[in-house]
Amino acid sequence: GDLLPADGVLIQGNDLKIDESALTGESDHVRKSLDKDPLLLSGTHVMEGSGRMVVTAVGVNSQSGIIFTLLGAAGDDEDDGRDRKG
């Protein structure tokens, strides 16, 4: 279960299966291949196989970074409303 630290596109793979439950909630492992589903997302885990990818996004620009930013922004708005007086 290696954690993928960045988003990317698969360029070479060997029977690669990814656990995307952290992002999608789906418990089934997703088979990745060059021709059918080459996108790899940060925050997911490699469960079987191996591969190489070209990194397309890291940090706040990755899919998991965008989700965390949006969740943080929603939390900040709620906190701001409670802290105001008047």
C-alpha positions in Angstrom: 0.0 0.0 0.0 2.4 2.8 -1.1 0.7 6.2 -0.9 0.7 8.3 -4.1 2.0 11.7 -3.1 1.0 13.5 -6.4 -1.5 13.4 -9.3 -0.2 12.0 -12.5 -0.7 10.0 -15.7 0.4 6.4 -16.0 3.1 5.9 -18.6 4.1 2.3 -17.8 2.3 -0.2 -15.7 2.2 -3.9 -14.7 -1.1 -5.2 -13.3 -1.6 -1.9 -11.3 -4.5 -1.8 -8.9 -5.2 1.3 -6.8 -7.3 1.8 -3.7 -9.2 5.1 -4.3 -11.5 4.8 -1.3 -9.9 7.9 0.4 -11.3 10.1 -2.4 -14.3 8.2 -3.7 -15.5 6.1 -0.8 -15.5 3.0 -3.2 -13.9 0.0 -1.5 -13.1 -1.9 -4.7 -9.6 -1.6 -6.1 -9.4 0.1 -9.5 -7.3 -1.4 -12.3 -5.2 1.2 -14.0 -3.9 0.8 -17.6 -2.4 3.0 -20.3 -5.4 2.7 -22.6 -8.4 2.6 -20.3 -7.8 4.5 -17.0 -4.3 6.1 -16.8 -5.1 8.8 -14.2 -3.5 8.4 -10.8 -4.6 10.6 -7.9 -2.7 11.7 -4.8 -3.9 10.3 -1.5 -4.7 6.9 -3.1 -2.8 3.7 -2.4 -1.1 1.2 -4.7 -2.5 -2.3 -3.7 -1.0 -4.5 -6.5 1.4 -4.2 -9.3 3.8 -1.5 -10.3 4.0 1.5 -12.6 5.6 4.8 -13.5 3.8 8.1 -13.9 4.3 11.6 -15.1 3.4 14.0 -12.3 0.8 16.6 -13.2 0.0 18.2 -9.9 1.3 18.3 -6.3 0.2 19.9 -3.0 -2.8 22.2 -3.1 -3.1 21.8 -6.9 -3.7 18.0 -6.7 -7.2 16.6 -6.4 -6.8 15.8 -2.7 -5.3 19.3 -2.1 -8.2 20.9 -3.9 -10.7 18.9 -1.7 -8.8 19.8 1.5 -8.7 23.5 0.5 -12.5 23.5 -0.2 -13.2 21.7 3.1 -11.0 24.2 4.9 -12.7 27.2 3.2 -16.1 25.9 4.2 -14.9 25.5 7.8 -13.4 29.0 7.9 -16.7 30.6 6.7 -18.6 28.8 9.5 -16.0 29.9 12.1 -16.1 33.5 10.9 -19.9 33.6 11.3 -19.7 32.4 14.9 -16.9 34.7 16.0 -18.6 37.9 14.8 -20.5 40.1 17.2 -23.1 42.7 16.5 
